[in-house]
Amino acid sequence: MTIAVAMSGGVDSSTVAAMLKAEGHELVGLTMQLWNQRRLADKDGMPEQVQGRCCSIDDVYDARRVAETLAIPYYVVNHQERFERDVIRPFVDEYLAGRTPIPCSLCNNHLKFDQLLLTARQIGAEQIATGHYARNEYDPQRGRWILKRPADASKDQTYFLFGLTQEQLSRTLFPLGGFTKPEVRELAHQYGLALANKPDSQEICFIPGGDYKRFIDAYLEEQGEAVPDTAGELVSVGGQSRGKHDGVHHFTVGQRKGLGVASPTPLYVIAIDHDRKQVTVGAEQELMRNSLRARRLNWISIAGLQGEMRAQVKIRHRHEPAWATLRQSGEDEVEVRFDEPVRAVTPGQAAVFYGGDEVIGGGWIV
């Protein structure tokens, strides 16, 4: 059976390809061309620098070189139009609406584990393998595929994978789930991969320097669209005016720097009201929340929520999971009530539910 390896040009996916080749599998390498990273370089002072970002032209070159080294067929699949529709545009719209999106999760849901699987099947591969740090296995008692945290907790990517369906999990291999990153680099050396010491990508692939505001302005300029006027007031938790701001998309809940208001004590963004164009600021303790609501749910280890359920909940990638009680609060909505208050619950981010090492499911914070 042929396995399609999703090759990003990094050490992880390259090592996966080398491992599977060594095990005697028939492989084909696939790289998704998602975004022309120089596309907005002439807009609003956007830089052309692309180091440290995944899916660059250099990464495509590196992936092709690995495929040649391993003597496996290799193809670049152009999904730029789909990426713009399902990742870029929602990213821009969410920020303009005062929410903080997760483009990596959107990309996983709509492209890497959707379109890539379709492409794999078209070329005769029934499974794909990726360099994600996660584990999956079938539980015959529950009749479900289960997504689990990897051996290397510091590289755990399950937070970004909560949207995977049962079919997608059934056709995906995560060969690195039992390895630590140093072990993977050592394997890359053993397999003679030239990129064994290549640094990990640190930035969102389409945003150089992490400057979201500049990207949004440049993208809208390219599209011939005016940046919506979302300027308004900065207010305290009690509603008193603290000054003016020049757009809600410049802020995210929990932000401390760049608020444009003087204060003898540190101020943080507490909430964003797009309709009223208000950004609420306050002390750090005012960021604490006892509950949240999540919608557009996807269940993995269970078919659906039956009554109340105890779980540990992550509200962002680097968040330490916090104990909470889940209960259905709408047709496609769950209320999460935490045992202890958590900091900076952010609309647009994901709430991912864990039971030990298993991903129970997750949804989008509203």
C-alpha positions in Angstrom: 0.0 0.0 0.0 1.3 3.4 -1.0 1.6 6.1 1.7 1.7 9.8 0.8 4.0 11.8 3.0 3.1 15.4 3.7 6.6 17.0 3.2 6.9 20.5 4.5 10.7 20.7 4.0 11.4 20.6 7.7 13.3 18.0 9.7 10.2 16.3 11.1 8.4 15.4 7.9 11.6 14.6 6.2 12.5 12.2 9.0 9.1 10.6 8.6 9.7 9.9 5.0 13.1 8.4 5.7 11.7 6.2 8.5 8.9 4.9 6.3 11.3 4.3 3.4 13.6 2.3 5.7 10.7 0.2 6.8 10.1 -0.8 3.2 6.9 1.2 2.4 6.0 2.5 -1.0 6.0 6.3 -0.7 5.2 9.4 -2.6 6.1 12.9 -1.3 3.5 15.7 -1.4 4.1 19.4 -0.7 1.3 21.9 -0.6 2.0 25.2 -2.2 -0.2 27.5 -0.1 1.0 31.1 -0.3 3.4 33.2 -2.3 5.3 34.7 0.5 6.5 37.7 -1.6 3.0 38.4 -2.8 2.4 41.5 -0.5 6.0 42.6 -0.3 5.3 45.9 -2.1 2.3 46.7 0.1 2.3 48.8 3.3 6.0 48.2 3.9 5.6 44.4 4.1 9.1 42.7 4.3 10.2 40.0 1.9 12.2 38.2 4.6 11.0 34.6 4.8 13.4 32.8 7.2 11.8 31.0 10.0 8.4 30.5 8.2 7.0 27.3 7.0 6.0 26.5 3.4 8.5 28.9 1.8 10.1 28.4 -1.6 13.3 27.2 0.2 11.2 24.6 2.1 9.8 23.3 -1.2 13.4 23.0 -2.5 14.5 21.2 0.7 11.5 18.8 0.5 12.3 18.0 -3.1 16.0 17.4 -2.2 15.0 14.9 0.5 12.7 13.1 -1.9 15.5 12.8 -4.4 17.8 11.5 -1.7 15.2 8.8 -0.8 14.4 8.1 -4.4 10.7 8.5 -4.0 8.2 10.3 -6.4 7.5 13.9 -5.4 4.9 16.4 -6.3 4.0 20.0 -5.4 0.3 20.5 -5.2 -1.0 24.1 -5.7 -3.7 24.9 -3.2 -3.2 28.7 -3.0 -6.8 29.5 -4.0 -8.2 27.2 -1.4 -5.8 28.4 1.3 -6.8 32.0 0.6 -10.5 31.2 0.8 -10.4 28.9 3.9 -7.5 30.4 5.9 -6.4 33.9 4.8 -9.8 35.4 4.4 -11.3 34.0 7.6 -8.1 35.1 9.4 -8.6 38.7 8.2 -12.4 38.7 8.8 -12.0 37.3 12.4 -9.5 40.0 13.4 -11.6 42.7 11.9 -14.5 41.4 14.0 -12.5 41.7 17.2 -11.6 37.9 17.5 -8.3 36.2 17.5 -8.2 33.3 15.0 -5.9 30.2 14.8 -4.8 29.9 11.1 -2.9 26.7 11.8 -6.0 24.9 12.9 -8.0 26.1 9.9 -5.2 25.0 7.6 -5.2 21.5 9.2 -9.0 21.2 9.0 -9.5 22.5 5.5 -6.2 21.6 3.7 -3.6 19.3 5.3 -6.1 16.7 6.4 -8.8 17.3 3.8 -7.4 18.3 0.4 -4.2 16.4 1.0 -6.1 13.2 1.7 -8.1 13.7 -1.5 -4.9 14.3 -3.5 -3.3 11.2 -1.9 -6.3 9.0 -3.0 -6.2 10.4 -6.5 -2.6 9.2 -6.9 -3.3 5.8 -5.3 -2.3 6.4 -1.7 -4.9 5.4 0.9 -3.0 6.9 3.8 -1.0 10.0 4.6 1.9 10.4 7.1 2.8 13.7 8.6 5.5 15.1 10.9 3.0 16.3 13.6 3.8 15.3 17.2 0.7 13.4 18.1 -0.5 9.8 18.3 -3.6 8.1 17.0 -5.0 4.6 17.5 -8.2 2.7 17.0 -10.2 1.6 20.1 -12.4 -1.4 19.1 -14.4 -1.2 22.3 -15.6 2.3 21.5 -15.4 1.8 17.8 -13.6 5.1 17.4 -10.2 6.5 16.4 -8.5 8.2 19.3 -6.1 11.2 19.1 -3.5 11.2 21.9 -0.7 13.5 23.1 2.8 12.6 22.0 5.7 11.3 24.0 7.4 14.8 23.8 5.0 17.1 25.7 7.0 20.1 24.7 6.1 19.5 21.0 2.5 18.4 21.5 0.5 19.6 18.5 -2.9 18.0 19.4 -4.4 21.4 20.2 -4.2 22.3 16.5 -5.6 18.9 15.5 -8.8 18.8 17.4 -10.9 19.3 14.2 -9.8 16.0 12.6 -12.7 13.7 11.7 -12.9 10.0 12.3 -12.2 9.3 8.6 -9.2 11.6 8.6 -7.7 10.0 11.7 -8.3 6.5 10.3 -6.2 7.4 7.2 -3.4 9.3 8.9 -0.1 8.2 10.4 1.8 10.1 13.0 5.2 8.3 13.1 6.8 10.8 15.4 4.3 10.4 18.2 6.6 8.2 20.3 9.8 10.3 19.8 11.3 13.4 21.3 12.6 16.2 19.1 16.2 15.5 19.9 15.6 11.8 19.0 14.1 12.9 15.7 17.1 15.1 14.9 19.4 12.1 15.7 17.4 9.9 13.4 17.7 12.5 10.6 21.5 12.4 11.1 21.4 8.6 10.9 19.4 8.7 7.7 21.9 11.1 6.2 19.4 14.0 5.8 21.2 17.2 4.9 18.6 19.3 6.8 19.0 17.4 10.1 20.0 20.6 11.9 17.5 22.9 10.1 15.8 25.2 12.7 12.1 24.8 13.3 9.7 27.3 11.7 8.5 29.8 14.3 6.1 32.1 12.5 2.7 31.8 10.8 3.6 31.1 7.2 2.0 34.2 5.7 2.8 36.8 8.3 6.5 37.9 8.4 7.6 39.2 11.8 4.2 38.3 13.3 2.8 41.8 12.4 -0.9 40.9 12.0 -2.0 44.5 11.6 0.4 45.2 8.7 -0.6 42.0 7.0 -4.3 42.8 7.2 -3.8 46.3 5.9 -1.6 45.1 3.1 -4.0 42.3 2.1 -7.0 44.6 2.0 -5.1 47.1 0.0 -4.2 44.4 -2.5 -7.9 43.4 -2.7 -9.0 47.0 -3.3 -10.9 47.1 -0.1 -10.7 49.9 2.4 -9.8 48.9 6.0 -13.1 49.1 7.9 -13.3 52.0 10.3 -13.3 50.2 13.7 -11.7 53.0 15.6 -13.4 53.8 18.9 -12.9 54.1 22.7 -10.7 52.4 25.2 -12.8 52.0 28.4 -12.3 50.6 31.8 -14.2 47.6 33.1 -16.6 50.0 34.7 -17.2 51.8 31.4 -15.1 55.0 32.0 -13.3 56.3 29.0 -9.5 55.8 29.0 -8.8 57.2 25.6 -9.2 56.4 21.9 -8.0 53.5 19.7 -7.6 53.3 15.9 -9.2 49.9 15.3 -10.3 46.8 17.2 -8.2 44.5 14.9 -5.1 46.0 16.6 -6.0 44.2 19.8 -6.4 40.7 21.3 -7.6 39.7 24.8 -4.7 39.6 27.2 -2.5 42.1 25.2 -0.4 44.4 27.3 1.8 46.4 24.9 0.7 48.9 22.4 -2.5 50.0 24.2 -1.7 53.7 23.7 -2.8 54.7 27.2 -0.7 55.8 30.2 -1.2 54.1 33.5 0.8 53.8 36.8 0.0 50.1 36.8 0.1 47.6 33.8 -3.1 47.5 31.8 -4.3 44.6 29.7 -7.0 44.1 27.0 -9.9 42.5 28.9 -12.6 42.4 26.2 -13.3 43.6 22.6 -16.8 44.8 21.5 -16.8 45.0 17.8 -20.3 46.3 17.5 -19.7 49.2 19.9 -16.0 49.6 18.7 -15.0 49.4 22.3 -11.8 47.9 23.8 -12.0 47.3 27.5 -8.7 47.5 29.4 -8.0 46.7 33.1 -5.8 45.1 35.6 -4.4 41.6 35.1 -6.8 40.1 37.7 -9.7 41.4 35.6 -8.6 38.9 32.8 -9.7 35.9 35.0 -12.8 34.0 33.9 -14.7 31.2 35.4 -16.4 29.9 32.2 -16.6 30.0 28.5 -18.8 28.9 25.6 -17.6 27.0 22.6 -19.3 26.3 19.3 -18.7 24.4 16.0 -17.8 21.3 18.1 -15.9 18.3 17.0 -15.9 15.1 19.1 -13.1 12.6 18.8 -13.0 10.1 21.7 -16.8 10.2 22.2 -19.6 10.5 19.8 -21.2 13.4 21.7 -21.7 14.9 25.1 -24.2 13.0 27.3 -25.0 15.1 30.4 -22.1 16.7 32.3 -18.5 15.6 31.8 -15.3 16.3 33.6 -12.3 17.2 31.5 -9.1 19.2 31.3 -9.4 22.1 28.9 -6.8 24.0 27.0 -7.7 27.5 25.8 -4.6 28.2 23.8 -1.6 26.2 22.5 0.8 26.9 25.4 -1.9 26.9 28.1 -1.7 24.3 30.9 -4.9 22.3 30.7 -7.3 23.3 33.5 -9.9 21.1 35.1 -13.5 22.0 34.2 -17.0 20.6 33.8 -18.5 20.5 30.3 -22.3 20.7 29.7 -24.4 21.1 26.6 -25.7 24.7 26.4 -27.1 24.6 22.9 -27.5 22.5 19.8 -23.9 22.9 18.8 -22.6 24.6 21.9 -20.9 23.6 25.2 -20.4 25.6 28.3 -17.1 25.0 30.1 -17.1 25.9 33.8 -13.6 25.9 35.3 -12.8 24.7 38.8 -10.4 27.7 39.2 -10.5 30.9 37.2 -8.4 30.9 34.0 -6.6 33.9 32.4 -7.5 35.6 29.1 -10.3 33.5 27.6 -10.1 34.7 24.0 -12.9 34.6 21.4 -11.7 33.0 18.2 -9.3 30.6 19.9 -10.0 27.0 20.4 -11.1 25.2 23.6 -9.8 21.7 23.4 -11.0 19.0 25.9 -8.7 16.3 27.2 -9.2 13.2 29.2 -5.7 12.2 30.3 -3.7 11.9 27.1 -6.8 11.6 24.9 -8.3 14.5 23.0 -12.1 14.3 23.8 -12.9 17.0 21.3 -13.0 20.7 21.1 -14.7 23.8 19.7 -14.3 27.5 19.0 -14.5 30.0 21.8 -17.3 32.6 21.4 
